[in-house]
Amino acid sequence: MTLAISGTTRLFAIVAHPAHHVRTPQAMNARFAAAGLDAVMVACDVAPEDLAGFVSGLRGVRNFGGLVVTVPHKSAMAALCDRLSPRAEAAGAVNVLRREADGTLSGDLLDGEGFVAGLEAAGHAIAGRRICLVGAGGAASAIALALAARGPARITLLNRSPDKLTALAQRLSAHRPDVGIGIGGPVSGHDLVVNATSLGLRPDDPLPVDVDAVDAGAVVADVVMDPERTELLIRAAARGLIAHPGRAMLEGQLSEMFAFLTRA
Ligand SMILES: NC(=O)c1ccc[n+]([C@@H]2O[C@H](COP(=O)([O-])OP(=O)(O)OC[C@H]3O[C@@H](n4cnc5c(N)ncnc54)[C@H](OP(=O)(O)O)[C@@H]3O)[C@@H](O)[C@H]2O)c1
């Protein structure tokens, strides 16, 4: 089924800067068409200094349905929403917002939910598992919150910059005081090791963890999608560990985003 844009079509957008590389419109438009929805998603390249004006203008667009929000706008957009989900509030970031029937804007953060959905779709459980999460940026924060909500045995956080590491640990503990959070230490002793840094994007990047120190039988997951088989995943698979690619997180997110944006 193809999209037929008319005077009744609901408008959705992904806002990014730059925007030429985004793939979400293609994937979301295919889902709109498959569901028979009168809706379209386009990409909007908006510079940070124009973001507030962009959102203010959209508030007056009656057939505007919502936004997917990506780099570099996730934190700034949180301040422009009328309400935030608890996880978006905790992370201080959104990656989707929806225009409600009364014209107000609700923001949520689905990166972490997408990561969890991708893990679960591949049959990897989270409850009761010992997790090592590397990174303390936007993706790592969202993933940490989503993993903590699924009852892991504990989460060990590692990151290059100690200030961001401590800040994430504090946010996570405040949001989920029931989950044991550790800072630093060896990568061994974990069932699931997650690279949520950008290490692996460039061919000369060092590995985010020492793969040889990961326990036998562990799952090694990456958020990096390009290349699809990162050096971390190649080394993990070579050792007989279970390698879980970054693409699974994107696929998980698309379903979560579609459900959020099209919820009546
Ligand atoms: N698969 C998906 O659907 C999906 C979704 C969202 C994001 N991602 C990917 O997730 C990655 C991180 O994105 P983000 O939004 O979290 O970025 P971010 O907020 O900028 O955080 C980057 C993280 O990587 C670490 N890092 C960067 N360069 C490093 C280096 N040379 N050595 C050690 N650590 C380094 C940073 O450590 P410091 O704190 O020390 O700076 C920080 O923890 C990106 O590759 C992005 O493409 C994938």
The ligand as an SDF file (V2000), in Angstrom:
LIG
                    3D

 48 52  0  0  0  0  0  0  0  0999 V2000
   20.9810    1.3480   17.9810 N   0  0  0  0  0  0  0  0  0  0  0  0
   20.2210    2.3980   18.2060 C   0  0  0  0  0  0  0  0  0  0  0  0
   19.0000    2.4000   17.9520 O   0  0  0  0  0  0  0  0  0  0  0  0
   20.8300    3.6070   18.8600 C   0  0  0  0  0  0  0  0  0  0  0  0
   20.0210    4.5750   19.4810 C   0  0  0  0  0  0  0  0  0  0  0  0
   20.6290    5.6740   20.1160 C   0  0  0  0  0  0  0  0  0  0  0  0
   22.0230    5.7970   20.0840 C   0  0  0  0  0  0  0  0  0  0  0  0
   22.7680    4.8320   19.4600 N   0  0  0  0  0  0  0  0  0  0  0  0
   24.2310    4.9180   19.4430 C   0  0  0  0  0  0  0  0  0  0  0  0
   24.6720    5.0110   20.7830 O   0  0  0  0  0  0  0  0  0  0  0  0
   25.9660    5.6260   20.8000 C   0  0  0  0  0  0  0  0  0  0  0  0
   26.0260    6.6280   21.9340 C   0  0  0  0  0  0  0  0  0  0  0  0
   25.0730    7.6610   21.6830 O   0  0  0  0  0  0  0  0  0  0  0  0
   24.7050    8.7320   22.8040 P   0  0  0  0  0  0  0  0  0  0  0  0
   23.5380    9.4910   22.2880 O   0  0  0  0  0  0  0  0  0  0  0  0
   24.6320    8.0920   24.1380 O   0  0  0  0  0  0  0  0  0  0  0  0
   26.0110    9.6690   22.7510 O   0  0  0  0  0  0  0  0  0  0  0  0
   26.5700   10.5940   23.9340 P   0  0  0  0  0  0  0  0  0  0  0  0
   25.4610   11.0630   24.7950 O   0  0  0  0  0  0  0  0  0  0  0  0
   27.4410   11.5700   23.2470 O   0  0  0  0  0  0  0  0  0  0  0  0
   27.4890    9.5860   24.8310 O   0  0  0  0  0  0  0  0  0  0  0  0
   28.6570    9.0280   24.2710 C   0  0  0  0  0  0  0  0  0  0  0  0
   29.2190    7.9720   25.2290 C   0  0  0  0  0  0  0  0  0  0  0  0
   30.3510    7.3580   24.5930 O   0  0  0  0  0  0  0  0  0  0  0  0
   31.5250    7.5520   25.3970 C   0  0  0  0  0  0  0  0  0  0  0  0
   32.6860    7.7700   24.5450 N   0  0  0  0  0  0  0  0  0  0  0  0
   32.7500    8.4960   23.4130 C   0  0  0  0  0  0  0  0  0  0  0  0
   33.9940    8.4730   22.9090 N   0  0  0  0  0  0  0  0  0  0  0  0
   34.7410    7.7080   23.7590 C   0  0  0  0  0  0  0  0  0  0  0  0
   36.1010    7.3000   23.7800 C   0  0  0  0  0  0  0  0  0  0  0  0
   36.9760    7.6860   22.8340 N   0  0  0  0  0  0  0  0  0  0  0  0
   36.5230    6.4950   24.7930 N   0  0  0  0  0  0  0  0  0  0  0  0
   35.6690    6.0890   25.7460 C   0  0  0  0  0  0  0  0  0  0  0  0
   34.3490    6.4550   25.7830 N   0  0  0  0  0  0  0  0  0  0  0  0
   33.8970    7.2470   24.7910 C   0  0  0  0  0  0  0  0  0  0  0  0
   31.2140    8.7770   26.2140 C   0  0  0  0  0  0  0  0  0  0  0  0
   32.0420    8.7860   27.3490 O   0  0  0  0  0  0  0  0  0  0  0  0
   32.2960   10.1560   28.1600 P   0  0  0  0  0  0  0  0  0  0  0  0
   31.1330   10.3060   29.1180 O   0  0  0  0  0  0  0  0  0  0  0  0
   33.5930    9.9220   28.8200 O   0  0  0  0  0  0  0  0  0  0  0  0
   32.3410   11.2660   27.1480 O   0  0  0  0  0  0  0  0  0  0  0  0
   29.7280    8.5410   26.5360 C   0  0  0  0  0  0  0  0  0  0  0  0
   29.5820    7.5760   27.5570 O   0  0  0  0  0  0  0  0  0  0  0  0
   26.1640    6.2390   19.4020 C   0  0  0  0  0  0  0  0  0  0  0  0
   27.0190    5.3930   18.6880 O   0  0  0  0  0  0  0  0  0  0  0  0
   24.7790    6.1800   18.8000 C   0  0  0  0  0  0  0  0  0  0  0  0
   24.8080    6.0570   17.4020 O   0  0  0  0  0  0  0  0  0  0  0  0
   22.2040    3.7480   18.8710 C   0  0  0  0  0  0  0  0  0  0  0  0
  1  2  1  0
  2  3  2  0
  2  4  1  0
  4  5  1  0
  4 48  2  0
  5  6  2  0
  6  7  1  0
  7  8  2  0
  8  9  1  0
  8 48  1  0
  9 10  1  0
  9 46  1  0
 10 11  1  0
 11 12  1  0
 11 44  1  0
 12 13  1  0
 13 14  1  0
 14 15  2  0
 14 16  1  0
 14 17  1  0
 17 18  1  0
 18 19  2  0
 18 20  1  0
 18 21  1  0
 21 22  1  0
 22 23  1  0
 23 24  1  0
 23 42  1  0
 24 25  1  0
 25 26  1  0
 25 36  1  0
 26 27  1  0
 26 35  1  0
 27 28  2  0
 28 29  1  0
 29 30  1  0
 29 35  2  0
 30 31  1  0
 30 32  2  0
 32 33  1  0
 33 34  2  0
 34 35  1  0
 36 37  1  0
 36 42  1  0
 37 38  1  0
 38 39  2  0
 38 40  1  0
 38 41  1  0
 42 43  1  0
 44 45  1  0
 44 46  1  0
 46 47  1  0
M  CHG  2   8   1  16  -1
M  END
$$$$
